[in-house]
Amino acid sequence: MEQEGRKVGRFEDGTEEVIGAFIEVHRTLGPGLLESAYEACLCAELSLRGLRFARQRSLPVDYKGLHLDCGYRLDIVVDDRILIELKTVERLLPIHEAQVVTYLRLARLPVGLLVNFNVIVLKTALRRLTPEHPSSFRSSDLPVPTKSPVDGGGAGGA
């Protein structure tokens, strides 16, 4: 099925090829390994597919005009335009999506793929995100105290 010469449901930013690499790695390995194993195998798969990538690229934080090295690393960046953030967790949470969106903004990249390899069906644990992704991420369901315990208010106050 095509729409104006393009296939419907396809991305023109290269993420489709990367998603294919995710599927191949997951199909071959299955769930249950460490993140580092999936990262190494995904890099091998990207190489086999002829895709250019950087692994564990440094991500400085720009704060008020200062370029600060805070130790952040991008798991994989494909063709200097696609961020890949790998997880091996029980389930993806909104904070994982928020992390990718923040990384995209700091790295000035147009698109990111968040993938959790610790699942039976990979398509349920894959997110395609952009820097303009909705900012509706909840960081917590816990109430925020109005005063800190040090000030005598909030939790644990006398």
N, C-alpha and C positions, 0 to 999 in steps of 0.2 A: 504494500500500500504506500503510495507516494503522494506528496502534497507539494505542488509547484516545483517539481524536479528533485525534491528531497524526501528521504524516507522519514515517515512520521515516527516520533519517539527516539530519534537519534540525535546525539550531540555533535556539534561541529568543532568542539574545543579539544578533541583528543581523549576525552575521558572514557569514551566507549572502548577504546583499545586497552586502556588501563584496567577497566572493569573486567574485560576478558581475561587479563592476566590474573586478577584476583580470583576469578572463577576457576582457572586452571590450577592455581596453587591450592585452593581450598579443596577442589575435587581430588587432587593428588594426595594431600596430607590429611585432610579432615580436621576436626577441632581437637583442642586439648594440648597443644604445644605452647612453648613460650613465644612471646612477641618477637624476640630476636630470631627465632627459627623461621617464622613467616617472613620477616624482613629480608633475611638472606635469600630465601627461596624466591620471593617476589622480585628481588633485584636480579637474580639469575633469569627469571622468566622475562623481565623487561629487556634484558640483554639479548635473550634468544629472539625476541620480537623486534630487535633493532631500535629500541627506544633509548634516547639519551636521558640520563637521570643523575642526580646527586643524592648521596646517602648521608644522613646525619648532618645536614647543612646548618651552620650556626645561624641563630636568629637574634640579633641585637634588639634591644628595646630602645626606641626613641622617646625620650622623656624631656620635655621642655627644651628641645634643641640639643640635648645631649644624647650621644650614641653609647648606650651602656651594654656591656656584655654580662648578661645575667645567667648564662649557662643554658639558655633554651636551644633546642635542636629540633629541626624539622626532620621527621622520619625519612621521607623521600620527596624530592621535587623532580617531576618529569618535564623535560623540555623547557625549563625555566618558567613554567606557567601553571602546572598542576601540582598542588600540594597533596600528599598522601599521608594521612595520619592512621597508624595501625593500632588496634587494640586487641587484647585477648581478655575480655571481661565477661561477667555473667550476662550483662546487657548494657547497651548504650544508654547513657543518661543525657539530659539536656546540657549538663556542664561539658560533656565531651564535644557537643556541637558548638557550644560557645567558645571552647578552646580553639577549635579549628577556625571559626570566624575571626577570632582575635589574631591568630597566626596569619591568616590571609591578609588582614589589614596591615599588620606590622611588616610582613614580607612583600606587600604590594603585589600579590598574586591574584589572578581573576577567579580561580575555582579550586575547590578542595574536595577530596574524597575521604570520608571517614569510614573505615571498615573494621568490623569486629569479626575476627576469624574463629572465635570460640562459640560457634553456633552450628546447628545441624544444617540449616538452610541459609546460605549466604545472603540471598536477596533481602532477608528480613533484617540484616545488620549492615546495610550499606546506605550511606547518606552522601548526596552531592550538595555541596554548600558553596555559597558565594559571599563576598564581603558585605553585600547588601542584605544578607539573610535576616529575617525578622528578629528583632531584639526581644522576643517574648520568652527568652530563656529564664526559667526560675532557678535561682541558685540554691534555694532551700525552701522547705515547707515550714521551717522553724520561725517563730516570731522573733523580731529584732527588738532587743530591750532598748528602752528610751534612755536609760542611764546605765553606765557601767557599774559593775560590782564595787569598784574602787571608790566611786562617788556615793556609795550607799544606796543605790537604786538597782533595779534589774534583778537577775537571778542571784541568789546567795546573799543578798543584802540583809542587814539587820532590821 
